[in-house]
């Protein structure tokens, strides 16, 4: 009988001990997590990776090359764009400058020849007209000469108009049209040149490379993350507190944060106090709330940059209100 009582007491003690381990320790400290801002390094244009210049764990700085890619299509388009821009620029310059000296000479010569042809046709038609009146030629011959005369007259009119156009100023609309074509060609050229500058993928900011998604020989689609990491100087400590506890914290004030894994205490500044929705992720492991009570997230940043670099993502930290 005594043995059964002793066994029952032992089992009760073990169960009580196990239950106590599942509960947080009674303390005024609030448990939170270390969070770092994630940064992705992406390719702006599609290309094949030719060389990786970093490894996982490397600390890189803004503008530092991460990888190089090959874009053969852009190099071919560059030649096309250069040719189109050269042609459009020449057309615009020609429209502004007007006709050349040789073009004016050609127009004058064509006008002179048209005048001579018209003068000859006019004299010939006058003779044929008198002969037709005296019934010396047929009506068919008269009609043929009349047609030649009218044709020479029309050709003279057109040639003189062309000469006047060459001698005069170019229409403003034609100059504007040539200018627009040149701008369009210049824009296409700059677009291709911009794409070629993206052959080297660089870091957008200081960061630590955590993972590399693509390797040499693989195709990097535009917008796809080649590497991801954590931004330098953007390490935060996040805590979830209840509506009753949030009043003890003041935005802009510095608080002591303890790291249980090494018992080290660091100073962190409270940046924001944000209300959490009911479905939001809570960073505290054992938040205590009453029914209908709002919850808030505290966002702190370590004051010392060296402390930020030493922290790891999702590490547990403890915050105590001063």
C-alpha positions as CSV (number, residue, x, y, z in Angstrom):
1,X,0.0,0.0,0.0
2,X,2.8,2.4,0.9
3,X,4.6,1.4,-2.3
4,X,1.5,2.4,-4.4
5,X,1.3,5.7,-2.7
6,X,4.9,6.4,-3.2
7,X,4.6,5.6,-7.0
8,X,1.6,7.8,-7.3
9,X,3.4,10.7,-5.7
10,X,6.4,10.2,-8.0
11,X,4.3,10.2,-11.1
12,X,2.5,13.3,-10.0
13,X,5.8,15.1,-9.4
14,X,7.1,14.1,-12.9
15,X,3.9,15.3,-14.5
16,X,4.0,18.6,-12.6
17,X,7.6,19.1,-13.6
18,X,6.8,18.4,-17.3
19,X,3.9,20.9,-17.3
20,X,6.2,23.5,-15.7
21,X,8.7,23.1,-18.5
22,X,6.1,23.7,-21.1
23,X,5.2,27.1,-19.6
24,X,7.3,30.3,-19.7
25,X,9.2,31.3,-16.7
26,X,7.6,33.8,-14.4
27,X,9.4,37.0,-15.4
28,X,8.6,40.6,-16.4
29,X,10.8,40.3,-19.5
30,X,9.1,40.1,-22.9
31,X,10.4,37.5,-25.4
32,X,11.0,38.5,-29.0
33,X,12.8,37.6,-32.1
34,X,15.7,39.0,-34.2
35,X,14.5,39.9,-37.8
36,X,16.7,41.1,-40.7
37,X,15.5,42.8,-43.8
38,X,15.9,40.6,-46.8
39,X,17.4,41.9,-50.1
40,X,17.3,40.3,-53.5
41,X,19.8,40.8,-56.3
42,X,17.9,40.4,-59.6
43,X,18.8,40.5,-63.3
44,X,17.2,43.4,-65.2
45,X,17.4,41.7,-68.6
46,X,17.3,38.0,-69.5
47,X,20.8,36.4,-70.0
48,X,22.9,33.4,-69.3
49,X,25.2,33.6,-66.3
50,X,28.9,33.4,-67.3
51,X,30.5,34.0,-64.0
52,X,29.6,34.2,-60.3
53,X,31.7,36.7,-58.4
54,X,30.5,36.0,-54.8
55,X,29.9,33.1,-52.5
56,X,27.4,32.5,-49.7
57,X,28.3,34.3,-46.6
58,X,30.2,37.1,-48.4
59,X,29.7,40.7,-47.2
60,X,29.3,42.9,-50.3
61,X,28.9,46.7,-50.7
62,X,26.6,48.8,-52.9
63,X,27.7,48.6,-56.5
64,X,29.9,45.6,-56.1
65,X,29.6,43.0,-59.0
66,X,27.7,39.9,-58.0
67,X,27.6,38.0,-61.4
68,X,28.1,38.6,-65.1
69,X,25.7,37.5,-67.8
70,X,25.8,37.1,-71.6
71,X,23.2,38.9,-73.7
72,X,24.0,38.1,-77.4
73,X,20.7,39.4,-78.7
74,X,21.3,42.9,-77.3
75,X,24.7,43.1,-79.1
76,X,23.0,42.4,-82.4
77,X,20.2,45.0,-81.6
78,X,22.9,47.5,-80.8
79,X,24.2,47.5,-84.4
80,X,20.7,47.9,-85.7
81,X,19.9,50.8,-83.4
82,X,23.2,52.5,-84.3
83,X,22.4,52.3,-88.0
84,X,18.9,53.5,-87.6
85,X,20.1,56.5,-85.5
86,X,22.8,57.4,-87.9
87,X,20.3,57.4,-90.8
88,X,17.6,59.4,-88.9
89,X,20.2,62.0,-87.8
90,X,21.4,62.5,-91.4
91,X,17.8,62.9,-92.6
92,X,17.1,65.6,-89.9
93,X,20.3,67.5,-90.8
94,X,19.4,67.3,-94.5
95,X,15.9,68.7,-93.7
96,X,17.3,71.6,-91.7
97,X,20.0,72.5,-94.3
98,X,17.7,72.3,-97.3
99,X,18.9,71.6,-100.8
100,X,22.6,71.4,-101.7
101,X,24.3,73.5,-104.4
102,X,24.3,70.6,-106.8
103,X,20.6,69.9,-106.2
104,X,19.9,73.6,-107.0
105,X,21.9,73.3,-110.3
106,X,20.0,70.2,-111.3
107,X,16.7,71.9,-110.6
108,X,17.7,75.0,-112.7
109,X,18.9,72.8,-115.5
110,X,15.6,70.8,-115.5
111,X,13.6,74.0,-115.5
112,X,15.6,75.4,-118.4
113,X,15.1,72.2,-120.4
114,X,11.4,72.3,-119.7
115,X,11.2,75.9,-120.9
116,X,12.9,74.9,-124.2
117,X,10.6,72.0,-124.7
118,X,7.6,74.1,-124.1
119,X,8.8,76.8,-126.4
120,X,9.4,74.3,-129.2
121,X,6.0,72.7,-128.6
122,X,4.3,76.1,-128.7
123,X,5.8,77.0,-132.0
124,X,5.1,73.6,-133.5
125,X,1.5,73.8,-132.4
126,X,1.1,77.3,-133.9
127,X,2.2,76.0,-137.3
128,X,0.0,72.9,-137.1
129,X,-2.9,75.1,-136.1
130,X,-2.6,77.3,-139.2
131,X,-2.2,74.2,-141.4
132,X,-5.2,72.6,-139.9
133,X,-7.2,75.7,-140.5
134,X,-6.2,75.6,-144.2
135,X,-7.2,71.9,-144.3
136,X,-3.6,70.9,-145.0
137,X,-3.5,68.2,-142.3
138,X,-5.9,65.8,-140.8
139,X,-7.7,66.2,-137.5
140,X,-5.7,63.2,-136.2
141,X,-2.4,65.0,-136.7
142,X,-3.8,68.2,-135.1
143,X,-4.9,66.3,-132.0
144,X,-1.5,64.6,-131.6
145,X,0.3,67.9,-131.8
146,X,-2.2,69.5,-129.3
147,X,-1.5,66.6,-126.9
148,X,2.2,67.1,-127.1
149,X,1.8,70.8,-126.5
150,X,-0.3,70.4,-123.4
151,X,2.1,67.7,-122.1
152,X,5.1,70.1,-122.5
153,X,3.2,72.8,-120.8
154,X,2.3,70.6,-117.8
155,X,5.9,69.3,-117.6
156,X,7.2,72.9,-117.6
157,X,4.8,73.9,-114.8
158,X,5.8,70.9,-112.6
159,X,9.5,71.5,-113.2
160,X,9.3,75.2,-112.3
161,X,7.4,74.3,-109.1
162,X,10.1,71.8,-108.1
163,X,12.8,74.4,-108.7
164,X,11.0,76.9,-106.5
165,X,10.7,74.3,-103.8
166,X,14.4,73.6,-103.9
167,X,15.3,77.3,-103.8
168,X,12.9,78.0,-101.0
169,X,12.9,76.9,-97.3
170,X,12.0,73.4,-96.2
171,X,8.5,73.0,-94.7
172,X,8.5,73.2,-90.9
173,X,6.4,70.0,-90.8
174,X,9.0,68.0,-92.7
175,X,11.8,69.2,-90.3
176,X,9.7,68.3,-87.3
177,X,9.0,64.8,-88.8
178,X,12.7,64.2,-89.4
179,X,13.4,65.4,-85.8
180,X,10.9,63.0,-84.4
181,X,12.4,60.1,-86.3
182,X,15.8,61.0,-85.0
183,X,14.5,61.1,-81.4
184,X,12.8,57.7,-81.8
185,X,16.0,56.2,-83.1
186,X,18.1,57.7,-80.4
187,X,15.7,56.3,-77.7
188,X,16.0,52.8,-79.2
189,X,19.8,53.1,-79.2
190,X,19.9,54.2,-75.5
191,X,17.5,51.4,-74.6
192,X,19.9,48.8,-76.1
193,X,22.9,50.5,-74.5
194,X,21.2,50.4,-71.1
195,X,20.5,46.6,-71.5
196,X,24.2,46.0,-72.3
197,X,25.2,47.8,-69.1
198,X,23.2,45.2,-67.2
199,X,25.6,42.5,-68.3
200,X,27.2,42.9,-64.8
201,X,24.7,42.4,-61.9
202,X,25.7,44.5,-59.0
203,X,24.5,44.7,-55.4
204,X,21.9,47.4,-54.8
205,X,23.1,48.1,-51.2
206,X,25.5,46.8,-48.5
207,X,24.4,43.2,-47.7
208,X,25.4,39.8,-46.6
209,X,24.9,37.0,-49.2
210,X,22.9,34.2,-47.7
211,X,21.9,32.1,-50.7
212,X,22.6,31.9,-54.4
213,X,19.8,30.7,-56.6
214,X,21.5,30.5,-60.0
215,X,25.0,29.3,-61.0
216,X,27.2,29.6,-64.1
217,X,25.6,28.4,-67.3
218,X,22.1,28.8,-66.0
219,X,19.6,31.2,-67.6
220,X,18.7,34.2,-65.5
221,X,15.2,35.5,-66.4
222,X,14.6,39.2,-66.0
223,X,13.4,40.0,-62.4
224,X,14.5,36.6,-61.1
225,X,16.6,36.7,-57.9
226,X,20.2,35.5,-58.6
227,X,21.1,35.9,-54.9
228,X,19.4,36.9,-51.7
229,X,20.8,38.2,-48.4
230,X,20.3,40.5,-45.5
231,X,20.7,44.2,-45.7
232,X,23.5,45.7,-43.6
233,X,22.3,48.0,-40.8
234,X,18.7,46.8,-41.0
235,X,18.6,44.3,-38.1
236,X,15.5,44.7,-35.9
237,X,14.3,43.3,-32.7
238,X,10.5,42.6,-32.7
239,X,8.3,42.0,-29.6
240,X,4.6,41.5,-29.2
241,X,3.0,43.1,-26.2
242,X,-0.6,43.4,-25.0
243,X,-2.6,46.5,-24.7
244,X,-2.0,46.7,-21.0
245,X,1.8,46.4,-21.3
246,X,2.4,48.7,-24.3
247,X,2.0,51.8,-22.1
248,X,5.3,51.1,-20.4
249,X,7.2,51.7,-23.7
250,X,8.0,55.1,-25.3
251,X,8.9,55.6,-28.9
252,X,12.5,56.9,-29.3
253,X,13.6,55.6,-25.9
254,X,16.5,53.2,-25.5
255,X,16.0,49.8,-23.7
256,X,18.2,47.0,-22.6
257,X,17.7,43.7,-24.5
258,X,19.2,40.5,-23.2
259,X,20.2,37.5,-25.3
260,X,19.6,34.3,-23.4
261,X,22.0,32.2,-25.4
262,X,25.1,34.1,-24.2
263,X,23.7,36.3,-21.4
264,X,24.8,39.4,-23.1
265,X,22.9,42.6,-22.9
266,X,22.8,45.2,-25.6
267,X,21.1,48.6,-26.0
268,X,18.3,49.0,-28.5
269,X,16.2,52.0,-29.6
270,X,12.5,51.7,-29.9
271,X,11.6,52.8,-33.5
272,X,7.9,52.0,-33.9
273,X,4.8,50.8,-32.0
274,X,2.4,49.2,-34.4
275,X,-1.0,47.6,-33.8
276,X,-1.2,44.0,-35.0
277,X,-4.3,42.6,-36.6
278,X,-5.8,39.5,-35.2
279,X,-4.3,37.3,-37.9
280,X,-0.9,38.9,-37.8
281,X,2.2,37.0,-36.8
282,X,3.2,37.5,-33.2
283,X,6.9,37.4,-32.3
284,X,6.5,36.6,-28.6
285,X,6.3,32.9,-27.8
286,X,4.0,33.2,-24.8
287,X,1.8,36.4,-25.2
288,X,-0.8,36.9,-22.5
289,X,-4.0,38.6,-23.7
290,X,-7.5,39.0,-22.5
291,X,-10.5,38.5,-24.7
292,X,-10.9,41.6,-26.9
293,X,-7.6,43.1,-25.9
294,X,-5.5,44.6,-28.7
295,X,-1.9,43.5,-29.4
296,X,1.0,45.7,-30.5
297,X,4.4,45.0,-32.0
298,X,7.5,46.8,-30.8
299,X,10.3,47.3,-33.3
300,X,13.7,48.1,-31.9
301,X,17.1,48.5,-33.5
302,X,20.4,47.9,-31.7
303,X,22.3,51.2,-31.1
304,X,25.7,49.7,-31.7
305,X,26.3,48.6,-35.4
306,X,28.6,45.8,-34.1
307,X,25.7,44.3,-32.2
308,X,23.6,44.2,-35.3
309,X,26.3,42.3,-37.2
310,X,26.6,39.7,-34.4
311,X,22.9,38.9,-34.3
312,X,21.4,36.0,-36.3
313,X,18.0,35.8,-37.8
314,X,15.2,34.4,-35.5
315,X,17.4,34.4,-32.4
316,X,15.4,34.8,-29.1
317,X,15.9,38.1,-27.2
318,X,14.4,39.4,-23.9
319,X,13.1,42.9,-23.4
320,X,12.5,44.6,-20.0
321,X,10.7,47.9,-19.7
322,X,12.9,50.5,-17.8
